[in-house]
Amino acid sequence: MHLTVHIASQQMILHEDDGQCRSYSVSTASKGTGQKKGSWQTPLGRHVIKAKFGAGLPVNSVFVARRFTGETYSPQLCAQFPERKDWILTRILWLSGLEPGFNLNGNVDTESRYIYIHGSPDTAAMGQPGSRGCIRMRNIDIVDLFDRVGEGTAITIQET
């Protein structure tokens, strides 16, 4: 089983062991692709899922620093916290790079950049770039994906 994120089409494909494929619409970084810390870009290359957060929590559960805040996202909560720009909701899959000097170690380390696949508010557009570096998904899709993959699942993020 492995995942492929296609930046150009804003699609993620889950390639299952039985040959089946599932496609999800995603939203990657509004600033494009890039490896450097502080770039707010989505990193390319080979990665793995380092850790999973949110199992069993309700849809729209709010996370800050990978911790459930006890809040449930709503337009009212959004208005109350305007400084929270890219809401991380429902589930988190934390990525770790596998390519030293490209997306692993130093100022290009995906894991230390806190790059996730995560759920987003229903108002977040999918199928077009819009995140601050992470790979955003619809909540229903991140729940489905989260239940299908495990820590160590491979993911390739590519331009095409």
C-alpha positions in Angstrom: 0.0 0.0 0.0 1.2 3.5 -0.8 0.0 7.0 -1.5 0.9 9.4 -4.3 0.1 13.1 -4.2 -0.1 14.7 -7.7 0.4 18.5 -7.3 -0.7 19.4 -10.8 -4.1 17.8 -10.5 -4.5 18.3 -6.7 -5.3 14.5 -6.3 -4.1 11.9 -3.9 -4.2 8.3 -4.9 -4.2 5.4 -2.4 -2.7 2.4 -4.1 -4.0 -0.6 -2.1 -2.3 -4.0 -1.9 -5.1 -5.7 -3.8 -4.5 -3.5 -6.8 -7.5 -1.2 -6.1 -7.0 2.6 -6.1 -8.9 5.3 -4.3 -8.7 8.9 -5.4 -9.1 12.0 -3.1 -9.2 15.7 -4.0 -6.7 17.6 -1.9 -5.3 21.1 -1.5 -1.6 21.6 -1.3 0.4 24.8 -0.6 -0.7 28.1 -2.1 3.0 29.0 -2.4 3.8 25.9 -4.5 6.3 23.2 -3.8 9.6 23.4 -2.0 11.6 21.8 0.7 12.9 24.7 2.8 11.8 25.4 6.4 9.7 28.6 6.5 8.8 28.4 2.8 5.1 27.5 3.5 5.5 25.2 0.5 4.6 21.5 0.1 7.7 19.3 0.1 8.3 16.9 -2.8 9.7 13.4 -2.8 9.4 10.1 -0.9 8.0 10.2 2.6 6.3 7.9 5.2 3.5 8.5 7.7 5.4 9.0 10.9 2.4 9.2 13.3 -1.4 9.3 13.3 -3.5 11.6 15.6 -7.2 11.7 16.2 -8.4 8.1 16.1 -12.0 8.0 17.4 -12.5 11.7 17.7 -15.6 13.3 16.1 -15.4 15.1 12.7 -14.4 18.7 13.0 -12.3 18.1 16.2 -9.7 20.9 16.4 -6.0 20.3 16.8 -3.3 22.7 17.8 0.3 21.3 17.8 -1.1 17.8 17.2 -3.2 18.0 20.4 -7.0 17.9 20.5 -8.1 21.2 22.0 -11.5 19.9 23.1 -13.1 22.2 20.5 -15.3 21.4 17.6 -14.9 23.6 14.5 -17.7 25.9 13.6 -18.1 29.3 11.9 -18.5 30.9 15.3 -15.2 29.3 16.6 -13.5 30.5 13.4 -14.7 34.1 14.0 -13.6 33.9 17.7 -10.0 32.9 16.6 -9.2 34.8 13.4 -5.4 34.3 14.0 -5.9 30.5 13.3 -5.3 30.6 9.5 -5.2 27.0 8.4 -7.4 24.9 10.7 -6.3 21.4 11.4 -9.3 19.2 11.9 -10.6 15.7 12.5 -7.4 13.6 11.8 -3.6 14.2 11.3 -1.1 12.0 9.4 2.3 13.5 10.2 4.9 13.0 7.4 8.6 12.3 7.6 11.0 12.6 4.6 13.1 9.7 3.4 15.7 11.5 1.2 18.7 13.0 3.1 19.5 16.5 2.1 16.3 16.8 0.1 13.4 16.3 2.6 15.3 14.8 5.5 17.6 16.6 8.0 18.7 20.2 8.1 16.6 23.0 6.9 14.6 20.7 4.5 13.3 18.2 7.0 9.6 17.5 6.4 9.0 16.2 9.9 10.5 19.2 11.7 8.4 21.4 9.3 5.3 19.7 10.7 3.9 18.8 7.3 0.7 16.8 7.7 -2.2 15.4 5.8 -5.2 16.7 7.7 -8.9 17.5 7.6 -10.1 21.0 6.9 -13.3 23.2 7.3 -16.0 22.4 4.8 -15.5 25.8 3.4 -11.9 25.1 2.4 -11.6 24.6 -1.4 -10.2 21.3 -2.6 -8.7 20.7 -6.0 -6.7 23.8 -5.9 -3.7 25.0 -3.9 -4.5 26.8 -0.7 -2.7 25.4 2.3 0.3 26.7 4.2 2.4 23.7 3.3 0.3 20.7 4.4 -1.9 18.5 2.3 -5.5 19.4 3.2 -8.5 17.0 2.7 -12.2 17.0 3.2 -13.1 15.6 6.7 -15.0 12.6 5.3 -12.0 11.8 3.1 -9.3 12.1 5.9 -11.4 9.8 8.1 -11.6 7.2 5.3 -7.9 7.5 4.5 -6.9 7.4 8.2 -8.7 4.1 8.7 -7.0 2.5 5.7 -3.3 3.5 6.3 -0.9 2.9 9.1 2.3 4.4 10.4 5.1 3.6 8.0 2.8 3.8 4.9 4.9 5.3 2.0 3.8 8.5 0.3 5.3 10.2 -2.8 4.6 13.8 -3.4 5.3 14.8 -7.1 4.7 17.7 -9.4 2.9 15.7 -12.1 
